[in-house]
Amino acid sequence: MTAILAEDEATQRQALASLLRQQWPELTLLEECADGLSALEALQRYQPTVAFLDIRMPGASGIEVARAASGRTHVVFVTAYDEYAIAAFEAGAADYLLKPITPERFALTVERLKQRLRDHLPADLTLLLKSLDEKIQSRPQGALRWVTASLGDTVKMFPIEEVLFFQSQDKYVRVVTANAEAVIRTPLKELLTQLDPEVFWQIHRSVIVRASAIDRVKKDALGHYQAKLRGLDENLPVSTAYQAKFRSM
């Protein structure tokens, strides 16, 4: 049994590869792809048993790679947005993993894949992929590429790729990166319409966070959920309305 995985964010790719080697050592991981085009090439070269595919990748999407794999390779979608995941799960043609991926949820995926391998050949994904494609095309695309923010007496330009989270405070919104922070006047509600929902999650009425930056979510002494980000000491609140996203993993 063999596998490839495709994930454009290096940290997520390394974490998934590590889980795969730990929990399914008899499955040989042939290639770790950083974009959709290299995943298509690996699919053609190896014809693997299983493909773990991020839905949104540069070059070619996970949907396009899965279309090429349909009927000959078992597919697991990796996504930060549960609308796509639910559609994939209900169709029964493929499994899914929601980011950030937990060992427990990954173990369940491994068991499902082993059962599929025992029972039947890989499914025809035509109808599922059409449905997922329609959902993606119907969603507005995030247009925000740069954030212009006040930093003391200067104005700083932050590329959106560097932003870890936005947090509203009084009349301002904090913009925080790994190395700096500043403030803007754009309300969170307006920011949400300009951000990619696969990349940025709202976890509280006052917080929007980059999903891949979340290290863990845990309860504090008062029973409130807090999100811990990688490389930062600050914890971010997770409100009751958004806790289901983390429980489902």
N, C-alpha and C positions, 0 to 999 in steps of 0.2 A: 504494500500500500504506500502511495506517495502523495505529496501535497505541494502546492505553491500557496503563497500568501501575497496579497497586494494591498499596501497601505502607504499613503504618501507622507504621513508624519512619522519620522524616524523613531520617536519614543514609543508610539503606539505599535509600530511594526516590531520593534525589539521585544516589547512586552508580550505581544501575541505569539511571537516565535518561541519565547521562553516558556510560556504556558503550554504550547504545543509539545515541546520537547519533554517537559516534566510530566504531563498528563497522558500523553500518547506516544511513548518512546518507540513503539514498533512502527509508527508511521514516519516515513522518511521525508523530511522537509527539503525539497529540491532547490527552491529558489525563493528569496525574499525580494519582492518587486516594489519599487518606489513610485511607480506610475502605471497607468492603464496600458500603455503601449508595450512596456516590458512584460506585463502580465499576459498580454495576448501572445507575445513571442514565446514566453515560457509555456503557455498552454499548448501551443502548436508543437513545441520542441519535445515536451515531456509527456503530454497527454496524462496528467496526474489523476489519481483517484478522487482527490478532494481539492477544491479551490476556496480559500478564504479571501473575500473581495470587499474592500471598502466601496461604498456606493459612489462617492464623489472623489475622483482622482483626476489629476492632469493627464492629458494625452488621450485617454479613453476612460469612460466611466465604468464602474463595476457592472452596470447593466449591460454595457456593450461586451464586456469580457464574459459575463454569464451567458449572453446570447450565443457566443461562440462555443461555450462549454455545454450548452443544453443537450441533454440526452447521452452525454458521454463522460461527464464529470459531476460529482456531487458538489453542490455550491452552498457555502455559508456566507451570508451577507454581513458585513460589519458596518454599522451606522451609528450616528449620534442622534438620529431623529426617529422617534418611535413610530411615526405614522407609516414609514416605509417598512419597518420591522414587522408591525402587526399584519400588514398586507401579505408579506412573505410567509409569515407563520400560518395565517389562516388558509393560505392557498395550499399548504402542506407539501409544496414542491421543494422547498429549501428551508434551512434553518437560518437563524440570525443571531448576532451578538450586538448588544447595545454598549456603546462607549460611556464611561470607562468600563472595561471588561473585568469582571471579578472571577477568581478561580472557580467559585461554586457554579456560576452560570456557564463557564467554559466546560466544566466537567459534564454538565447536562448535555451540552452540544456534542461532546465526544460520544456519549452514550447513544444519543439519537443517530449520529452518523454510523456507529457500529451496527445499530439495528437496521438502518437502511442498507448497509453493505451486505448484511445477512439475507435481507428480504428480497431486494429487487435491484434492477439497473437504475442508473441516474434518471431522474424525471425529465420530461419535456417541459421546459420552463417558458414556452412561448406566451401563454396567457398571463402568467405571473409577471413577466418582464414588460408586457404591454401595459399592465395595470400600474406597475411602478413607474414606468416612463411617463404615463399620463399624470401621475401625482406630482412628479418632479417638474414637468413642464408647466403645470398649472400654478405652481408656487412662484411668487415674485422673487427674483434674484437679488441678493444683497448688492447694493451699488456702492457702499461705503468702502473706500480704499485708503483714505488718509483721514486722520483726526487732527484738526488744528486746535491747539489747547494753550491756555495761559500757564506760563511757568515763571513765577515772579514777575519781573518787568519785561519779560520776553514772550514771544509766541513760538511754540514748538510744534513741528510737524511730526506726528507719529504714524508710521505705516500700520495699517490695521493688523498685519501679521504679527506685530510686536505687542499688541494690547492683550493683557491677561483678563482684566475685568473692568466694568463700569459700575460705579456705585453712587447713587444719588444722595446728596447731603444738602439740606436746606434748598437754596436756589441754584445750586451747582451740582455737577456730576463729576466725580473723580474718574480720571482715566489712569489706569495703573499698568505699567510694563514691568519687566523683570528688573530694570535698572532705574526707573524714574516714575514720577507721577505728576499729573497736572489737573486742571479743572476746565470744564466746558459748560456752556449754558444750555445745550441741547437736551431736552427731557428724554428719559429712558424710553418712554412710549414712542417717541419719534425715532430714536436709535434702532428700536426693534424692527421697524419697517425697512431699515437700510442694511441690516446685518443678516448674514447667512445663518438660518436656523440649524443647520448641520454643525456649524462651528461654534456659535454662541448660544448659550442657554440662559433663559431667565430662571433663577432659582429662588428669587424673593422679589417682592414688589419694588425693592430698592437696589437689586443686584442683577447684572447680566455678566456671565462669566464664560471664558473660553473653555469648552468642555474638555479638551485634551490637557488643560492645565490642572484639572482636579486630580488630586492624589487619593483622597478618601473623604468619606462623609461619616460623621459619628455624632452620637448624642452627647450633650454636655451634662453637667450635674443636675440641671433643671429639666432635662428631657427634651431640650431644643436641639435640632439638627444643625451642625456646623460643617461647612466644606473647607477642607485644608488643601491649599494649592502647593504644587511642587516649587521648592526654592523660596517660598515666602513664609514669614512667621504669622501673618495675618489670617484669621479664620473668617469666613463669610457665612452669614445666616442663610439657612434653607427653610423657607416657610412651608406650612402644612400643605398648601395647594400644590407644591412641586415635589413633595417627598415621594410620591408614588413612582416617579421616574427612577429613583434610586432603589426603591424596594423591589421593583420588577427585575432587577439584575441579579 
